[in-house]
Amino acid sequence: MNSIAVELNQVLEGTAAQTLLSDLGKRMYFPKGIVAQSAEAKQKATRFNATVGMAKQGADPMFLTSINDSVPGLDASDIFTYAPTPGDAKLRAVWKAEMIKKNPSLEGVSISTPLVTSGLTHGILMAADLFLEKGDSIIVPDMFWGNYRLIFEERREASIVPFPFFAENGGINLEGLEKSISDIKSDKAALILNFPNNPTGYSPSVDEVKAIIAILKRQADLGKKLLVISDDAYFGLFFEDETSTESLFASIADLHENILAVKIDGSTKEDFVWGFRVGFLTYGCKGFTDAQYDALVKKTMGVIRSSVSNCSRPAQSLLLKALESPSYYDEKAASFKILKARYEKVKEILAEYSDQDTLIPLPFNSGYFMTFICKGDAEQLRLYLLEEYRIGTIAIQGSYLRIAFSSVDLENVDELYKAVFTAAGELWN
Ligand SMILES: Cc1ncc(COP(=O)(O)O)c(C=O)c1O
């Protein structure tokens, strides 16, 4: 094992993170050479700096005018240069400050500085690289984003252990969650929770969050080391008053020495920049020292460096500009209002159809989506809607149909849902 990895592992000795690391995670490190040599050159190489793998002209990076002219608001250095492996330092600091603003429970809690990943997908994979491998399990509610299968099962060869998301009474199946953790016979367990959930559009209430915290604490008290990943892709789109408006991460980042909390979030959906590929990965663990956070960050830099090297510089620069813009919050509030109006319209329409049994909506209160349980085959309905009505929806696991109301204008929501109910009636009534 590389001597830097050995050093990082020593720093993490005795922590939950050490137990939770995969073999790859144990081997990971960030080579000191690159950072040290560039930093040294920056200070001392006043004559010529020939360290970095970029072409330069004077103080600026070399660039094509046709590209530079397309992004008039940014300096050449903010468009063309490599970003640091963990991400632009200012963006990381600003995102952390924003995270605390959005999650006041994090005030005063020691967490890592977020690392920039190439979208949330990459962040989830980086966490999976560091903590999951063949023989491990990851607990997931049975309604989950399909890409988890490729990431956890195919790439990392871990097993997904699903538990039924909803209890009989419609809320989160807390018993199922606790049982799936206690059923794991190993001294460690991993779980990923995604709120607002894709595909159901459900987020827990404040009381449900309290119950989830109690479960995690109970399991941690029993000595189990827990990796809890919060996939906060749709964070902020909470449409009901009783819904918890903070990330689960905020409640568990300082909950227990045996719980390593990982927050995966980003601007993809939060800031409506799907193609930018800017996500963030942040750690929180009770009792962690700065040196221990630093060791985990260095290991994460290792998996980033060996996967994408570093993430898009122009996207990070544009995002930073937006976050610092005086109109940022107003712009976001305006977009939220538009999406909330669509959500409310969907609820209104569903109330009109409450006495039919072809399509039963699962509970939803947030995010981009809602999902129906279908009386018949969801794929049959999906194809029928496509062929007969020219309407695109997503069929999931045979009996669920997901509708992204986020992508349909308010004035068309009524027509969309009426067509979906009519089609289902034609097939199954
Ligand atoms: C639940 C969930 N997590 C993560 C992602 C990935 O986000 P990104 O596009 O930033 O990789 C998505 C995207 O659809 C998602 O639905």
Ligand as a Chemical Component Dictionary entry (heavy atoms), coordinates in Angstrom:
data_LIG
# 
_chem_comp.id                   LIG 
_chem_comp.type                 NON-POLYMER 
_chem_comp.pdbx_formal_charge   0 
_chem_comp.three_letter_code    LIG 
# 
loop_
_chem_comp_atom.comp_id 
_chem_comp_atom.atom_id 
_chem_comp_atom.alt_atom_id 
_chem_comp_atom.type_symbol 
_chem_comp_atom.charge 
_chem_comp_atom.model_Cartn_x 
_chem_comp_atom.model_Cartn_y 
_chem_comp_atom.model_Cartn_z 
_chem_comp_atom.pdbx_ordinal 
LIG C1 C1 C 0 -32.355 10.592 -7.050  1  
LIG C2 C2 C 0 -31.321 11.090 -7.981  2  
LIG N1 N1 N 0 -30.050 11.142 -7.567  3  
LIG C3 C3 C 0 -29.061 11.563 -8.369  4  
LIG C4 C4 C 0 -29.336 11.982 -9.653  5  
LIG C5 C5 C 0 -28.187 12.377 -10.524 6  
LIG O1 O1 O 0 -27.996 13.724 -10.682 7  
LIG P1 P1 P 0 -26.898 14.284 -11.681 8  
LIG O2 O2 O 0 -27.596 14.535 -12.976 9  
LIG O3 O3 O 0 -26.369 15.509 -11.038 10 
LIG O4 O4 O 0 -25.844 13.247 -11.841 11 
LIG C6 C6 C 0 -30.641 11.948 -10.134 12 
LIG C7 C7 C 0 -30.923 12.360 -11.508 13 
LIG O5 O5 O 0 -31.930 12.101 -12.096 14 
LIG C8 C8 C 0 -31.673 11.486 -9.278  15 
LIG O6 O6 O 0 -32.937 11.416 -9.679  16 
# 
loop_
_chem_comp_bond.comp_id 
_chem_comp_bond.atom_id_1 
_chem_comp_bond.atom_id_2 
_chem_comp_bond.value_order 
_chem_comp_bond.pdbx_ordinal 
LIG C1 C2 SING 1  
LIG C2 N1 SING 2  
LIG C2 C8 DOUB 3  
LIG N1 C3 DOUB 4  
LIG C3 C4 SING 5  
LIG C4 C5 SING 6  
LIG C4 C6 DOUB 7  
LIG C5 O1 SING 8  
LIG O1 P1 SING 9  
LIG P1 O2 DOUB 10 
LIG P1 O3 SING 11 
LIG P1 O4 SING 12 
LIG C6 C7 SING 13 
LIG C6 C8 SING 14 
LIG C7 O5 DOUB 15 
LIG C8 O6 SING 16 
# 
